């Protein structure tokens, strides 16, 4: 019975903050590349500006 209790012990979840930020960077990079190839650099600048506005809006709340 004691072996069963040890195997059901709850462990701490791993911290995935670093890998999440890296994957977010790479996803943003390829999405900006697609936008740049389809619409040009001003569209990438506009998309970046809109993303920045959204982040600022979330930060204020």
mmJSON file of the N, C-alpha and C atoms, coordinates in Angstrom:
{"data_MODEL":{"atom_site":{
"group_PDB":["ATOM","ATOM","ATOM","ATOM","ATOM","ATOM","ATOM","ATOM","ATOM","ATOM","ATOM","ATOM","ATOM","ATOM","ATOM","ATOM","ATOM","ATOM","ATOM","ATOM","ATOM","ATOM","ATOM","ATOM","ATOM","ATOM","ATOM","ATOM","ATOM","ATOM","ATOM","ATOM","ATOM","ATOM","ATOM","ATOM","ATOM","ATOM","ATOM","ATOM","ATOM","ATOM","ATOM","ATOM","ATOM","ATOM","ATOM","ATOM","ATOM","ATOM","ATOM","ATOM","ATOM","ATOM","ATOM","ATOM","ATOM","ATOM","ATOM","ATOM","ATOM","ATOM","ATOM","ATOM","ATOM","ATOM","ATOM","ATOM","ATOM","ATOM","ATOM","ATOM","ATOM","ATOM","ATOM","ATOM","ATOM","ATOM","ATOM","ATOM","ATOM","ATOM","ATOM","ATOM","ATOM","ATOM","ATOM","ATOM","ATOM","ATOM","ATOM","ATOM","ATOM","ATOM","ATOM","ATOM","ATOM","ATOM","ATOM","ATOM","ATOM","ATOM","ATOM","ATOM","ATOM","ATOM","ATOM","ATOM","ATOM","ATOM","ATOM","ATOM","ATOM","ATOM","ATOM","ATOM","ATOM","ATOM","ATOM","ATOM","ATOM","ATOM","ATOM","ATOM","ATOM","ATOM","ATOM","ATOM","ATOM","ATOM","ATOM","ATOM","ATOM","ATOM","ATOM","ATOM","ATOM","ATOM","ATOM","ATOM","ATOM","ATOM","ATOM","ATOM","ATOM","ATOM","ATOM","ATOM","ATOM","ATOM","ATOM","ATOM","ATOM","ATOM","ATOM","ATOM","ATOM","ATOM","ATOM","ATOM","ATOM","ATOM","ATOM","ATOM","ATOM","ATOM","ATOM","ATOM","ATOM","ATOM","ATOM","ATOM","ATOM","ATOM","ATOM","ATOM","ATOM","ATOM","ATOM","ATOM","ATOM","ATOM","ATOM"],
"id":[1,2,3,4,5,6,7,8,9,10,11,12,13,14,15,16,17,18,19,20,21,22,23,24,25,26,27,28,29,30,31,32,33,34,35,36,37,38,39,40,41,42,43,44,45,46,47,48,49,50,51,52,53,54,55,56,57,58,59,60,61,62,63,64,65,66,67,68,69,70,71,72,73,74,75,76,77,78,79,80,81,82,83,84,85,86,87,88,89,90,91,92,93,94,95,96,97,98,99,100,101,102,103,104,105,106,107,108,109,110,111,112,113,114,115,116,117,118,119,120,121,122,123,124,125,126,127,128,129,130,131,132,133,134,135,136,137,138,139,140,141,142,143,144,145,146,147,148,149,150,151,152,153,154,155,156,157,158,159,160,161,162,163,164,165,166,167,168,169,170,171,172,173,174,175,176,177,178,179,180,181,182,183],
"type_symbol":["N","C","C","N","C","C","N","C","C","N","C","C","N","C","C","N","C","C","N","C","C","N","C","C","N","C","C","N","C","C","N","C","C","N","C","C","N","C","C","N","C","C","N","C","C","N","C","C","N","C","C","N","C","C","N","C","C","N","C","C","N","C","C","N","C","C","N","C","C","N","C","C","N","C","C","N","C","C","N","C","C","N","C","C","N","C","C","N","C","C","N","C","C","N","C","C","N","C","C","N","C","C","N","C","C","N","C","C","N","C","C","N","C","C","N","C","C","N","C","C","N","C","C","N","C","C","N","C","C","N","C","C","N","C","C","N","C","C","N","C","C","N","C","C","N","C","C","N","C","C","N","C","C","N","C","C","N","C","C","N","C","C","N","C","C","N","C","C","N","C","C","N","C","C","N","C","C","N","C","C","N","C","C"],
"label_atom_id":["N","CA","C","N","CA","C","N","CA","C","N","CA","C","N","CA","C","N","CA","C","N","CA","C","N","CA","C","N","CA","C","N","CA","C","N","CA","C","N","CA","C","N","CA","C","N","CA","C","N","CA","C","N","CA","C","N","CA","C","N","CA","C","N","CA","C","N","CA","C","N","CA","C","N","CA","C","N","CA","C","N","CA","C","N","CA","C","N","CA","C","N","CA","C","N","CA","C","N","CA","C","N","CA","C","N","CA","C","N","CA","C","N","CA","C","N","CA","C","N","CA","C","N","CA","C","N","CA","C","N","CA","C","N","CA","C","N","CA","C","N","CA","C","N","CA","C","N","CA","C","N","CA","C","N","CA","C","N","CA","C","N","CA","C","N","CA","C","N","CA","C","N","CA","C","N","CA","C","N","CA","C","N","CA","C","N","CA","C","N","CA","C","N","CA","C","N","CA","C","N","CA","C","N","CA","C","N","CA","C","N","CA","C"],
"label_alt_id":[null,null,null,null,null,null,null,null,null,null,null,null,null,null,null,null,null,null,null,null,null,null,null,null,null,null,null,null,null,null,null,null,null,null,null,null,null,null,null,null,null,null,null,null,null,null,null,null,null,null,null,null,null,null,null,null,null,null,null,null,null,null,null,null,null,null,null,null,null,null,null,null,null,null,null,null,null,null,null,null,null,null,null,null,null,null,null,null,null,null,null,null,null,null,null,null,null,null,null,null,null,null,null,null,null,null,null,null,null,null,null,null,null,null,null,null,null,null,null,null,null,null,null,null,null,null,null,null,null,null,null,null,null,null,null,null,null,null,null,null,null,null,null,null,null,null,null,null,null,null,null,null,null,null,null,null,null,null,null,null,null,null,null,null,null,null,null,null,null,null,null,null,null,null,null,null,null,null,null,null,null,null,null],
"label_comp_id":["UNK","UNK","UNK","UNK","UNK","UNK","UNK","UNK","UNK","UNK","UNK","UNK","UNK","UNK","UNK","UNK","UNK","UNK","UNK","UNK","UNK","UNK","UNK","UNK","UNK","UNK","UNK","UNK","UNK","UNK","UNK","UNK","UNK","UNK","UNK","UNK","UNK","UNK","UNK","UNK","UNK","UNK","UNK","UNK","UNK","UNK","UNK","UNK","UNK","UNK","UNK","UNK","UNK","UNK","UNK","UNK","UNK","UNK","UNK","UNK","UNK","UNK","UNK","UNK","UNK","UNK","UNK","UNK","UNK","UNK","UNK","UNK","UNK","UNK","UNK","UNK","UNK","UNK","UNK","UNK","UNK","UNK","UNK","UNK","UNK","UNK","UNK","UNK","UNK","UNK","UNK","UNK","UNK","UNK","UNK","UNK","UNK","UNK","UNK","UNK","UNK","UNK","UNK","UNK","UNK","UNK","UNK","UNK","UNK","UNK","UNK","UNK","UNK","UNK","UNK","UNK","UNK","UNK","UNK","UNK","UNK","UNK","UNK","UNK","UNK","UNK","UNK","UNK","UNK","UNK","UNK","UNK","UNK","UNK","UNK","UNK","UNK","UNK","UNK","UNK","UNK","UNK","UNK","UNK","UNK","UNK","UNK","UNK","UNK","UNK","UNK","UNK","UNK","UNK","UNK","UNK","UNK","UNK","UNK","UNK","UNK","UNK","UNK","UNK","UNK","UNK","UNK","UNK","UNK","UNK","UNK","UNK","UNK","UNK","UNK","UNK","UNK","UNK","UNK","UNK","UNK","UNK","UNK"],
"label_asym_id":["A","A","A","A","A","A","A","A","A","A","A","A","A","A","A","A","A","A","A","A","A","A","A","A","A","A","A","A","A","A","A","A","A","A","A","A","A","A","A","A","A","A","A","A","A","A","A","A","A","A","A","A","A","A","A","A","A","A","A","A","A","A","A","A","A","A","A","A","A","A","A","A","A","A","A","A","A","A","A","A","A","A","A","A","A","A","A","A","A","A","A","A","A","A","A","A","A","A","A","A","A","A","A","A","A","A","A","A","A","A","A","A","A","A","A","A","A","A","A","A","A","A","A","A","A","A","A","A","A","A","A","A","A","A","A","A","A","A","A","A","A","A","A","A","A","A","A","A","A","A","A","A","A","A","A","A","A","A","A","A","A","A","A","A","A","A","A","A","A","A","A","A","A","A","A","A","A","A","A","A","A","A","A"],
"label_entity_id":["1","1","1","1","1","1","1","1","1","1","1","1","1","1","1","1","1","1","1","1","1","1","1","1","1","1","1","1","1","1","1","1","1","1","1","1","1","1","1","1","1","1","1","1","1","1","1","1","1","1","1","1","1","1","1","1","1","1","1","1","1","1","1","1","1","1","1","1","1","1","1","1","1","1","1","1","1","1","1","1","1","1","1","1","1","1","1","1","1","1","1","1","1","1","1","1","1","1","1","1","1","1","1","1","1","1","1","1","1","1","1","1","1","1","1","1","1","1","1","1","1","1","1","1","1","1","1","1","1","1","1","1","1","1","1","1","1","1","1","1","1","1","1","1","1","1","1","1","1","1","1","1","1","1","1","1","1","1","1","1","1","1","1","1","1","1","1","1","1","1","1","1","1","1","1","1","1","1","1","1","1","1","1"],
"label_seq_id":[1,1,1,2,2,2,3,3,3,4,4,4,5,5,5,6,6,6,7,7,7,8,8,8,9,9,9,10,10,10,11,11,11,12,12,12,13,13,13,14,14,14,15,15,15,16,16,16,17,17,17,18,18,18,19,19,19,20,20,20,21,21,21,22,22,22,23,23,23,24,24,24,25,25,25,26,26,26,27,27,27,28,28,28,29,29,29,30,30,30,31,31,31,32,32,32,33,33,33,34,34,34,35,35,35,36,36,36,37,37,37,38,38,38,39,39,39,40,40,40,41,41,41,42,42,42,43,43,43,44,44,44,45,45,45,46,46,46,47,47,47,48,48,48,49,49,49,50,50,50,51,51,51,52,52,52,53,53,53,54,54,54,55,55,55,56,56,56,57,57,57,58,58,58,59,59,59,60,60,60,61,61,61],
"pdbx_PDB_ins_code":[null,null,null,null,null,null,null,null,null,null,null,null,null,null,null,null,null,null,null,null,null,null,null,null,null,null,null,null,null,null,null,null,null,null,null,null,null,null,null,null,null,null,null,null,null,null,null,null,null,null,null,null,null,null,null,null,null,null,null,null,null,null,null,null,null,null,null,null,null,null,null,null,null,null,null,null,null,null,null,null,null,null,null,null,null,null,null,null,null,null,null,null,null,null,null,null,null,null,null,null,null,null,null,null,null,null,null,null,null,null,null,null,null,null,null,null,null,null,null,null,null,null,null,null,null,null,null,null,null,null,null,null,null,null,null,null,null,null,null,null,null,null,null,null,null,null,null,null,null,null,null,null,null,null,null,null,null,null,null,null,null,null,null,null,null,null,null,null,null,null,null,null,null,null,null,null,null,null,null,null,null,null,null],
"Cartn_x":[0.814,0.0,0.861,1.984,2.828,3.468,3.756,4.312,3.325,2.059,1.04,0.952,1.077,1.027,2.208,3.364,4.534,4.404,3.789,3.667,2.601,1.695,0.649,1.031,2.273,2.709,2.682,2.186,2.103,3.462,3.945,5.22,4.979,5.981,5.878,5.947,5.214,5.216,6.493,7.046,8.247,7.94,8.952,8.815,9.105,8.093,8.229,8.266,8.604,8.605,9.634,10.851,11.901,11.566,11.227,10.856,9.646,8.695,7.526,7.922,8.812,9.262,10.062,10.898,11.684,10.763,9.789,8.857,8.001,7.623,6.889,7.712,9.02,9.907,9.998,10.196,10.316,9.006,7.882,6.599,6.381,6.71,6.584,7.508,8.711,9.68,9.171,8.657,8.202,6.915,6.056,4.835,5.193,6.137,6.593,7.237,7.948,8.55,7.499,6.419,5.341,4.652,4.376,3.745,4.647,5.944,6.887,6.915,6.925,6.994,5.7,4.561,3.291,2.939,3.213,2.72,3.809,5.029,6.111,6.411,7.508,7.981,7.03,6.35,5.406,4.306,3.878,2.858,3.425,4.705,5.346,5.446,5.803,5.877,4.507,3.456,2.099,1.663,1.978,1.621,2.356,3.638,4.397,3.84,3.435,2.856,1.536,0.704,-0.562,-0.341,0.636,0.957,1.434,2.24,2.716,1.557,0.604,-0.572,-1.362,-1.516,-2.236,-1.541,-0.216,0.545,0.422,0.532,0.393,-0.992,-1.996,-3.36,-3.55,-2.968,-3.045,-2.283,-1.18,-0.353,-1.062,-1.864,-2.549,-3.642,-4.256,-5.381,-4.949],
"Cartn_y":[-1.192,0.0,1.26,1.236,2.435,2.728,1.704,1.934,2.668,2.378,3.03,4.515,4.884,6.297,7.071,6.458,7.155,7.411,6.513,6.689,7.718,8.04,9.028,10.418,10.617,11.908,12.954,14.139,15.223,15.909,16.089,16.773,18.157,18.999,20.352,20.314,21.207,21.294,21.991,21.582,22.243,23.659,24.501,25.884,25.967,26.248,26.326,27.769,28.725,30.119,30.377,29.9,30.122,29.539,28.244,27.68,28.359,28.804,29.49,30.807,31.562,32.831,32.616,31.59,31.306,30.929,30.057,29.669,30.85,31.71,32.918,33.816,33.938,34.737,34.158,32.843,32.222,32.291,32.121,32.249,33.672,34.647,36.043,36.343,35.763,35.982,35.439,34.224,33.688,34.346,34.753,35.46,36.821,37.532,38.799,38.57,37.466,37.154,36.938,36.243,36.02,37.327,38.151,39.448,40.31,40.294,41.091,40.628,39.326,38.823,39.082,39.105,39.317,40.792,41.615,42.992,44.053,43.677,44.648,45.058,45.808,46.195,47.129,48.084,48.925,48.121,47.02,46.181,45.518,45.132,44.55,45.593,46.814,47.89,48.157,48.15,48.376,47.238,46.002,44.862,44.929,45.274,45.426,46.526,47.616,48.736,48.321,47.56,47.088,46.103,45.237,44.299,45.069,46.096,46.922,47.629,48.136,48.771,47.765,46.55,45.526,45.158,45.051,44.73,45.859,47.104,48.246,48.285,47.943,47.948,46.879,45.694,44.636,45.012,45.71,46.061,47.056,47.943,48.95,48.358,47.267,46.684,45.991],
"Cartn_z":[0.0,0.0,0.0,0.683,0.733,-0.622,-1.439,-2.761,-3.66,-3.479,-4.3,-3.971,-2.716,-2.338,-2.896,-2.946,-3.476,-4.973,-5.707,-7.152,-7.514,-6.603,-6.872,-6.388,-6.016,-5.508,-6.625,-6.307,-7.286,-7.367,-8.587,-8.79,-9.369,-9.276,-9.821,-11.339,-11.96,-13.422,-13.881,-15.018,-15.526,-16.011,-15.976,-16.412,-17.915,-18.709,-20.155,-20.668,-19.836,-20.247,-21.346,-21.173,-22.165,-23.528,-23.6,-24.911,-25.543,-24.726,-25.269,-25.908,-25.259,-25.823,-27.1,-27.141,-28.343,-29.501,-29.247,-30.312,-30.761,-29.836,-30.209,-31.114,-30.821,-31.664,-33.065,-33.175,-34.495,-35.277,-34.599,-35.285,-35.784,-34.967,-35.388,-36.558,-36.532,-37.604,-38.935,-38.97,-40.256,-40.719,-39.783,-40.188,-40.792,-40.184,-40.765,-42.124,-42.296,-43.598,-44.672,-44.33,-45.294,-45.637,-44.622,-44.876,-45.755,-45.48,-46.261,-47.717,-47.93,-49.306,-50.081,-49.392,-50.082,-50.257,-49.23,-49.237,-49.137,-48.814,-48.719,-47.281,-47.155,-45.834,-45.074,-45.751,-44.979,-44.283,-44.879,-44.226,-42.979,-43.017,-41.835,-40.733,-41.115,-40.118,-39.513,-40.328,-39.818,-38.898,-39.269,-38.42,-37.083,-37.12,-35.882,-35.0,-35.622,-34.866,-34.215,-34.965,-34.4,-33.257,-33.398,-32.316,-31.085,-31.306,-30.189,-29.494,-30.269,-29.658,-28.817,-29.323,-28.578,-27.275,-27.329,-26.116,-25.105,-25.581,-24.668,-24.042,-24.814,-24.286,-23.217,-23.441,-22.439,-21.173,-21.338,-20.182,-19.275,-19.835,-19.03,-18.152,-18.582,-17.827,-16.583],
"occupancy":[1.0,1.0,1.0,1.0,1.0,1.0,1.0,1.0,1.0,1.0,1.0,1.0,1.0,1.0,1.0,1.0,1.0,1.0,1.0,1.0,1.0,1.0,1.0,1.0,1.0,1.0,1.0,1.0,1.0,1.0,1.0,1.0,1.0,1.0,1.0,1.0,1.0,1.0,1.0,1.0,1.0,1.0,1.0,1.0,1.0,1.0,1.0,1.0,1.0,1.0,1.0,1.0,1.0,1.0,1.0,1.0,1.0,1.0,1.0,1.0,1.0,1.0,1.0,1.0,1.0,1.0,1.0,1.0,1.0,1.0,1.0,1.0,1.0,1.0,1.0,1.0,1.0,1.0,1.0,1.0,1.0,1.0,1.0,1.0,1.0,1.0,1.0,1.0,1.0,1.0,1.0,1.0,1.0,1.0,1.0,1.0,1.0,1.0,1.0,1.0,1.0,1.0,1.0,1.0,1.0,1.0,1.0,1.0,1.0,1.0,1.0,1.0,1.0,1.0,1.0,1.0,1.0,1.0,1.0,1.0,1.0,1.0,1.0,1.0,1.0,1.0,1.0,1.0,1.0,1.0,1.0,1.0,1.0,1.0,1.0,1.0,1.0,1.0,1.0,1.0,1.0,1.0,1.0,1.0,1.0,1.0,1.0,1.0,1.0,1.0,1.0,1.0,1.0,1.0,1.0,1.0,1.0,1.0,1.0,1.0,1.0,1.0,1.0,1.0,1.0,1.0,1.0,1.0,1.0,1.0,1.0,1.0,1.0,1.0,1.0,1.0,1.0,1.0,1.0,1.0,1.0,1.0,1.0],
"B_iso_or_equiv":[0.0,0.0,0.0,0.0,0.0,0.0,0.0,0.0,0.0,0.0,0.0,0.0,0.0,0.0,0.0,0.0,0.0,0.0,0.0,0.0,0.0,0.0,0.0,0.0,0.0,0.0,0.0,0.0,0.0,0.0,0.0,0.0,0.0,0.0,0.0,0.0,0.0,0.0,0.0,0.0,0.0,0.0,0.0,0.0,0.0,0.0,0.0,0.0,0.0,0.0,0.0,0.0,0.0,0.0,0.0,0.0,0.0,0.0,0.0,0.0,0.0,0.0,0.0,0.0,0.0,0.0,0.0,0.0,0.0,0.0,0.0,0.0,0.0,0.0,0.0,0.0,0.0,0.0,0.0,0.0,0.0,0.0,0.0,0.0,0.0,0.0,0.0,0.0,0.0,0.0,0.0,0.0,0.0,0.0,0.0,0.0,0.0,0.0,0.0,0.0,0.0,0.0,0.0,0.0,0.0,0.0,0.0,0.0,0.0,0.0,0.0,0.0,0.0,0.0,0.0,0.0,0.0,0.0,0.0,0.0,0.0,0.0,0.0,0.0,0.0,0.0,0.0,0.0,0.0,0.0,0.0,0.0,0.0,0.0,0.0,0.0,0.0,0.0,0.0,0.0,0.0,0.0,0.0,0.0,0.0,0.0,0.0,0.0,0.0,0.0,0.0,0.0,0.0,0.0,0.0,0.0,0.0,0.0,0.0,0.0,0.0,0.0,0.0,0.0,0.0,0.0,0.0,0.0,0.0,0.0,0.0,0.0,0.0,0.0,0.0,0.0,0.0,0.0,0.0,0.0,0.0,0.0,0.0],
"pdbx_formal_charge":[null,null,null,null,null,null,null,null,null,null,null,null,null,null,null,null,null,null,null,null,null,null,null,null,null,null,null,null,null,null,null,null,null,null,null,null,null,null,null,null,null,null,null,null,null,null,null,null,null,null,null,null,null,null,null,null,null,null,null,null,null,null,null,null,null,null,null,null,null,null,null,null,null,null,null,null,null,null,null,null,null,null,null,null,null,null,null,null,null,null,null,null,null,null,null,null,null,null,null,null,null,null,null,null,null,null,null,null,null,null,null,null,null,null,null,null,null,null,null,null,null,null,null,null,null,null,null,null,null,null,null,null,null,null,null,null,null,null,null,null,null,null,null,null,null,null,null,null,null,null,null,null,null,null,null,null,null,null,null,null,null,null,null,null,null,null,null,null,null,null,null,null,null,null,null,null,null,null,null,null,null,null,null],
"auth_seq_id":[1,1,1,2,2,2,3,3,3,4,4,4,5,5,5,6,6,6,7,7,7,8,8,8,9,9,9,10,10,10,11,11,11,12,12,12,13,13,13,14,14,14,15,15,15,16,16,16,17,17,17,18,18,18,19,19,19,20,20,20,21,21,21,22,22,22,23,23,23,24,24,24,25,25,25,26,26,26,27,27,27,28,28,28,29,29,29,30,30,30,31,31,31,32,32,32,33,33,33,34,34,34,35,35,35,36,36,36,37,37,37,38,38,38,39,39,39,40,40,40,41,41,41,42,42,42,43,43,43,44,44,44,45,45,45,46,46,46,47,47,47,48,48,48,49,49,49,50,50,50,51,51,51,52,52,52,53,53,53,54,54,54,55,55,55,56,56,56,57,57,57,58,58,58,59,59,59,60,60,60,61,61,61],
"auth_comp_id":["UNK","UNK","UNK","UNK","UNK","UNK","UNK","UNK","UNK","UNK","UNK","UNK","UNK","UNK","UNK","UNK","UNK","UNK","UNK","UNK","UNK","UNK","UNK","UNK","UNK","UNK","UNK","UNK","UNK","UNK","UNK","UNK","UNK","UNK","UNK","UNK","UNK","UNK","UNK","UNK","UNK","UNK","UNK","UNK","UNK","UNK","UNK","UNK","UNK","UNK","UNK","UNK","UNK","UNK","UNK","UNK","UNK","UNK","UNK","UNK","UNK","UNK","UNK","UNK","UNK","UNK","UNK","UNK","UNK","UNK","UNK","UNK","UNK","UNK","UNK","UNK","UNK","UNK","UNK","UNK","UNK","UNK","UNK","UNK","UNK","UNK","UNK","UNK","UNK","UNK","UNK","UNK","UNK","UNK","UNK","UNK","UNK","UNK","UNK","UNK","UNK","UNK","UNK","UNK","UNK","UNK","UNK","UNK","UNK","UNK","UNK","UNK","UNK","UNK","UNK","UNK","UNK","UNK","UNK","UNK","UNK","UNK","UNK","UNK","UNK","UNK","UNK","UNK","UNK","UNK","UNK","UNK","UNK","UNK","UNK","UNK","UNK","UNK","UNK","UNK","UNK","UNK","UNK","UNK","UNK","UNK","UNK","UNK","UNK","UNK","UNK","UNK","UNK","UNK","UNK","UNK","UNK","UNK","UNK","UNK","UNK","UNK","UNK","UNK","UNK","UNK","UNK","UNK","UNK","UNK","UNK","UNK","UNK","UNK","UNK","UNK","UNK","UNK","UNK","UNK","UNK","UNK","UNK"],
"auth_asym_id":["A","A","A","A","A","A","A","A","A","A","A","A","A","A","A","A","A","A","A","A","A","A","A","A","A","A","A","A","A","A","A","A","A","A","A","A","A","A","A","A","A","A","A","A","A","A","A","A","A","A","A","A","A","A","A","A","A","A","A","A","A","A","A","A","A","A","A","A","A","A","A","A","A","A","A","A","A","A","A","A","A","A","A","A","A","A","A","A","A","A","A","A","A","A","A","A","A","A","A","A","A","A","A","A","A","A","A","A","A","A","A","A","A","A","A","A","A","A","A","A","A","A","A","A","A","A","A","A","A","A","A","A","A","A","A","A","A","A","A","A","A","A","A","A","A","A","A","A","A","A","A","A","A","A","A","A","A","A","A","A","A","A","A","A","A","A","A","A","A","A","A","A","A","A","A","A","A","A","A","A","A","A","A"],
"auth_atom_id":["N","CA","C","N","CA","C","N","CA","C","N","CA","C","N","CA","C","N","CA","C","N","CA","C","N","CA","C","N","CA","C","N","CA","C","N","CA","C","N","CA","C","N","CA","C","N","CA","C","N","CA","C","N","CA","C","N","CA","C","N","CA","C","N","CA","C","N","CA","C","N","CA","C","N","CA","C","N","CA","C","N","CA","C","N","CA","C","N","CA","C","N","CA","C","N","CA","C","N","CA","C","N","CA","C","N","CA","C","N","CA","C","N","CA","C","N","CA","C","N","CA","C","N","CA","C","N","CA","C","N","CA","C","N","CA","C","N","CA","C","N","CA","C","N","CA","C","N","CA","C","N","CA","C","N","CA","C","N","CA","C","N","CA","C","N","CA","C","N","CA","C","N","CA","C","N","CA","C","N","CA","C","N","CA","C","N","CA","C","N","CA","C","N","CA","C","N","CA","C","N","CA","C","N","CA","C","N","CA","C","N","CA","C"],
"pdbx_PDB_model_num":[1,1,1,1,1,1,1,1,1,1,1,1,1,1,1,1,1,1,1,1,1,1,1,1,1,1,1,1,1,1,1,1,1,1,1,1,1,1,1,1,1,1,1,1,1,1,1,1,1,1,1,1,1,1,1,1,1,1,1,1,1,1,1,1,1,1,1,1,1,1,1,1,1,1,1,1,1,1,1,1,1,1,1,1,1,1,1,1,1,1,1,1,1,1,1,1,1,1,1,1,1,1,1,1,1,1,1,1,1,1,1,1,1,1,1,1,1,1,1,1,1,1,1,1,1,1,1,1,1,1,1,1,1,1,1,1,1,1,1,1,1,1,1,1,1,1,1,1,1,1,1,1,1,1,1,1,1,1,1,1,1,1,1,1,1,1,1,1,1,1,1,1,1,1,1,1,1,1,1,1,1,1,1]
}}}
